Amino acid sequence: MRSTKTKTIVILGMLTALLLIFSLTPIGTIPVGPLSITLNTIPVAIGAIALGPVGGLAMGTIFGLLSFGQAIGIGVASAMGAALYDISPFFCLVQRLVPRMLDGLLIGLLHSVLQNKIGGNTSSFVTGFFAAFLNTVFFMSALVLLFSNTEYMGKLMAGKTALAYIVSSIGLNAIVEMIVTTIVAGAAGTALYQSRILPLKKQSQTSQQTSAPAAAKG
């Protein structure tokens, strides 16, 4: 029990440190031509893979709080965040925090289910993809839901419907985020399973099934 708690604390501490580095320095933002991608979904995905829904929720919460911090000038500044904060500090907090919490919780649940069906290695890549995908969908949906009636969002939406704006906003940067998070989180999850830091449930179940007939024959 103590070793499990220690492992949990160590993993959360390392992932929190990674999120702090990504949010407070330019390291977490990668230029892609005129666009940029964020790496903050990677620690959330790894937290969900390593610690399930609780780990995903914890890392999603930290991600959301750091994102709100960027809106008020802490770390790498966010122009959109600053504009939303000027409109409504409370709605800005909700829009920055809740989508990330929901993202972390859901991908943690997803991984917990999938690791028993398709194995931990494969489910790690799936979890990585959905970490970035759901983050984008939830973030943009909350943006439209909370700020669609403001002059700022009116200019951004330019007469588009909410759905059309959300779809059109998922551009190259969001696609690259999904690819990068899928690869990195999947590789990290695979490493955790292969090193036996995480139990290979799917593989162990298969091993038990194949060993049972052999034991009966013996």
Secondary structure by P-SEA (a helix, b strand, c coil): caaaaaaaaaaaaaaaaaaaaaaaccccccccccbbbbccaaaaaaaaaaccaaaaaaaaaaaaaaaaaaaaccccccaaaaaaaaacaaaaaaaacaaaaaaaaaaaaaaaaaaaaccaaaaaaaaaaaaaaaaaaaaaaaaaacccccaaaaaaaccccaaaaaaaaccaaaaaaaaaaaaaaaaaaaaaaaaccccaaaaaaaaaaaaaaaaaac
